[in-house]
Amino acid sequence: MKNIIITGTSRGIGFELAKLFADQGHNVLALSRNKQPIAALKHEKIHAFSFDLENGKDLDTVADFVKSQWQQVDILIHNAGLLINKPFSQLTTKDFEKVYQVNVFGVAELTRRILPYLVKGSHVIAISSMGGIQGSLKFPGLAAYSSSKGAVLTLIELLAEEYKETGIAFNALALGAVQTEMLEEAFPGYEAPLTALEMARYIKDFAETGQKFYQGKVLQVSSSTP
């Protein structure tokens, strides 16, 4: 039985991930701004908090929970993401700040808060996007989102190097198209080749075993364009 933190669990991949891990008997801390969908499952293995990555008090609450209830975190999955789809000429500094606050700064701060409870063999995973891969096909309207996803990939590589002596693994998955609400926001009407559940199953397996094979790596998980 493992202790697992997942962000962005109100819908899509994060929601499915929380269910998969909990159904297998693991303890899951499910974090999202809207906790109602996951809380409605009333799963005895899922602890759901209303959580905002931009709120320092919410981060304190998570750290306090881990300290008092678990004392150890085996898997941390940064799945939460914010997408703003606008032509570059209409993007404001506040738009960029909002996207980066969730997709980059929030990942860094939550990792920092949880770091004291990670142990040898723990696995930290950032769910990124093919849009953040240098040299990949880019799409209009996603300047803030895709550039933030590129930034978090570099962050994961740096954390892996800085903490390589601890035995904690840091990896990132750059996902291609998955049929989620966020995909619809980015590419209205596009039909992805994978469902949220299918991708969640892949991520779950990687979270449990990937640290044995990878450290500081960015893996491209995509069978389509976008």
C-alpha positions, 0 to 999 in steps of 0.5 A: 500500500502506497501513499499517493498525491495527485493534483487536478482530480476533478475531471479527466486523467486525474479523476481516473488516476485517483480511482485506479490507485484507490481501487487497488488499495492505495491511499490517495490524496486527491487535490483539486479546486472542485473536490465534489466529483471525486468526493462524491465517490465516497471511496474510503481510500481517497482523501479529497481536499479543495485545493488551489495551487496558488494558495499558500494556506492550501499548501500548508494544509496538504503538508500538515495532512501528510505530516500528521496522517502519513509521514511518507509520500511514495508517489506525487503526480503533478497532473493539474494544468491551466490552459488559456487559448488566445492569439498571442497578440491578445495574451496579457502578462496576467494571462501568462502569470496565471498559467505559469502559477499553476503549471510551473510555480505550483509544481515547484512549490508543492514539490518543495512542501512534500520533499521532506516526506519523500524517501528513497524509491519515491517517484515524482511525476510531472504531466506535461504536454507534447506542446512543451517539447522543443522541436515538436509541432506548435499550435496558435493560441497556446503560447502561454500553455505550451511554453509553461509545459516546456518550463516544467520539463526543465524543472523536473530535469533540474530536480532530478540532478539536485536530488539524485543522491537521495534515491528520489526519482523525478520524471515527466510525461509529455502527453499527446492528445487525450480525450479530455475537457482540456483538449476540447478547450485547445482543439474544439471538435478534435477527436483524440485516439485515447480516452482519459481512462486509457492514459490514466492506466498508462500513467499509473503503471509508470508511476509505480515502476518507472523510477526503476528505469528512469531518472530526470527523463522526459518521455513522449507519450503520443500517438497522434498530432496534436 
